[in-house]
């Protein structure tokens, strides 16, 4: 059985990763599963997400959930599933863990960017976001300084970004960002 391909989208909250993921699912020739950090965190009981549990308990549960998500990724790819990972790499150890776990897989690492001002505007406009989360994550998620492709959602629609990713995916047989991170 052939291994699946991984499209790994990394960007702050409100950067447009989910919208791009949905467009990719629509335009790619093969089926891709959409795996997001938010989906995994929302598997936790409501008390862990709404402040009903002590902060230390919540943090521990969330870190376990993130680790579980990371370990699920190579299992899905090994089973032959193509996946789009929608993630916020705010912790260096998360990126290192994913690079290690996905060693040997075809991983296109995409940096999803836009200005802090635009992120703050989106956060406020959407009304379902924790205000200040994008500001907190802004200098963390791309601090590794490496990626195969960078797309800007401030100046491109989700469809335009997805088309750029599809073109890159189709025109390159190998990707180097995760390989560089493994070393």
C-alpha positions, 0 to 999 in steps of 0.5 A: 500500500502506498503512503499518503501525502501530507499537506501541513498548513501552519499558521496562527489562529484566524490565518485562514488554514481551515478555509484553505483546507476545505478548498484543497479538499474540493480541488485536489484530484485525490481525496484528502482528510482534513485534520485540524488542531481545533477538531482534536481539542474539541474532542475534550469534554466541555469543562476543559474548554470553558474554564470549568476545570483548573488551568493546570488540569486543562493544560495537561489534557490539551497537551496530551490531546496535541500529542495524540494528534501528532501520533495519529498523523503518521498512522493515517499516512501509513494507511495510505490516506492523504491528509491536510493538517491544519495546525498552529505550531506555537511550540517548538517541541510540537514541530520537532515531534511532527518532523520526527514522526513524519520522517520518511513521509512526503510532507509539504510544509506550508506557512500560512501568513498575513499581517497582525493587523489583519489577524486582529481584524478577523479575530474581532469580526468572527466573534468566536475567537479568543481575542488576543490569541493571534497576537500571542501566536504571531511570533511563535508559529513561524519562528522556525523560519523554514517551509516549502511554501509560503502563502499570504491569505491577506492578499489571496482568497482561500481558493487562490491559496489552495490553487497555489498549493495544488500547483506546488504539489503537482510540480515538485516530487520532493519537499525539503522543509520537514527533512531539514527540520529532522536534521 
